[in-house]
């Protein structure tokens, strides 16, 4: 039960930090990039429901990243595991957003923006979790060797 509570704490912290970072990039993308570049109009928020759905998906993405990140890094000091988790989540989230675009030529810029946005937001969540782990606010998953 203690491991589940630690996972919930980790997921909640990652969800909060990811959603905060995403909200800032969402505002910047919607107000600046979408206004400047015609091919990036998909970044604009059109309704309140659109905003709620995007933020809810961001919260869920951050939560799942946090829980997974805790299990991926365990007690290892390997930076490649940490970077790999961020890159994997960022690429999947960024590339999936473009999948439904009808015109790949126009979607190329959108692909870059959404992928970079996702990687940056997951990196912020990762650094927040690493910071909390260093302060022992959350505990890494303790792996037991199987022989």
C-alpha positions in Angstrom: 0.0 0.0 0.0 2.9 2.4 0.7 4.2 1.9 -2.8 0.8 2.9 -4.2 0.7 6.0 -2.1 4.2 7.0 -3.3 3.0 6.4 -6.9 0.0 8.6 -6.4 2.1 11.3 -4.9 4.6 11.1 -7.8 1.8 11.1 -10.4 0.1 14.0 -8.8 3.3 16.1 -8.7 4.1 15.2 -12.3 0.6 16.0 -13.4 0.7 19.4 -11.7 4.1 20.4 -13.1 3.2 19.1 -16.6 -0.1 20.8 -16.6 1.4 24.1 -15.5 4.1 24.0 -18.1 1.6 22.9 -20.8 -0.8 25.7 -19.9 1.9 28.3 -20.4 2.9 26.8 -23.7 -0.7 26.4 -24.7 -1.2 30.1 -24.1 1.9 31.1 -26.0 1.1 28.8 -28.9 -2.5 29.9 -29.2 -1.9 33.6 -28.8 1.4 34.0 -30.6 2.3 31.1 -33.0 -1.2 30.4 -34.3 -1.6 34.1 -35.0 1.7 34.4 -36.8 1.7 31.2 -38.9 -1.3 30.2 -41.0 -0.3 26.5 -40.9 -0.4 26.4 -37.1 -4.1 27.4 -36.6 -4.8 24.0 -35.1 -3.0 25.4 -32.0 -5.7 27.9 -31.3 -8.3 27.3 -28.6 -11.7 27.6 -30.1 -14.1 26.9 -27.2 -14.1 26.5 -23.5 -14.7 22.7 -24.0 -11.6 22.6 -26.2 -9.5 24.2 -23.3 -10.9 21.9 -20.7 -10.2 18.8 -22.8 -6.7 19.8 -23.6 -5.9 20.6 -20.0 -7.5 17.3 -18.8 -5.5 15.3 -21.3 -2.3 17.2 -20.2 -3.1 16.4 -16.5 -3.6 12.7 -17.3 -0.5 12.6 -19.5 1.6 14.1 -16.7 0.1 11.8 -14.1 0.9 8.7 -16.2 4.4 10.0 -16.9 5.0 10.5 -13.2 3.9 7.0 -12.2 5.9 5.4 -15.0 8.9 7.5 -14.4 9.1 6.4 -10.8 9.1 2.7 -11.9 11.6 3.4 -14.8 14.3 5.1 -12.8 13.9 3.1 -9.6 17.1 3.7 -7.6 19.3 3.9 -10.7 21.6 6.8 -11.3 21.6 6.2 -15.1 20.7 9.6 -16.9 19.9 7.7 -20.1 16.8 6.1 -18.4 15.6 9.5 -17.3 16.2 11.1 -20.7 14.7 8.1 -22.5 11.5 8.3 -20.5 11.1 12.0 -21.3 11.9 11.5 -25.0 9.6 8.5 -25.3 6.6 10.2 -23.7 7.3 13.4 -25.6 7.6 11.8 -29.0 4.5 9.7 -28.6 2.4 12.6 -27.4 3.7 15.0 -30.0 3.5 12.7 -32.9 0.1 11.4 -32.0 -1.4 14.9 -32.3 -0.5 15.2 -35.9 -1.8 11.7 -36.9 -5.3 13.1 -37.7 -4.1 16.0 -39.8 -5.4 15.7 -43.4 -2.5 17.4 -45.1 1.0 16.3 -44.1 2.7 19.2 -45.8 0.9 21.7 -43.7 1.2 19.5 -40.6 5.0 19.4 -40.7 5.3 22.7 -38.7 2.6 21.6 -36.3 4.5 18.3 -35.9 7.6 20.2 -34.8 5.8 22.5 -32.4 3.7 19.9 -30.7 6.6 17.5 -30.4 8.9 20.1 -28.9 6.2 21.3 -26.6 5.6 17.8 -25.3 9.3 17.0 -24.8 9.8 20.3 -22.9 6.7 19.8 -20.7 7.8 16.2 -19.8 11.3 17.4 -19.1 9.9 20.0 -16.7 7.9 17.3 -15.0 11.0 15.1 -14.9 13.1 17.9 -13.2 10.3 18.5 -10.8 10.3 14.8 -9.8 14.0 14.7 -9.6 14.0 17.7 -7.3 11.3 16.1 -5.1 13.2 12.8 -5.0 16.4 14.7 -3.8 14.4 16.2 -1.0 12.8 12.9 -0.1 9.3 14.2 -0.6 8.7 11.2 -2.8 10.5 7.9 -2.7 11.9 6.0 -5.6 10.5 2.5 -6.3 12.6 -0.1 -4.5 13.4 -2.9 -6.8 14.1 -6.3 -5.4 16.4 -8.6 -7.3 14.8 -11.7 -8.7 17.0 -14.8 -8.6 
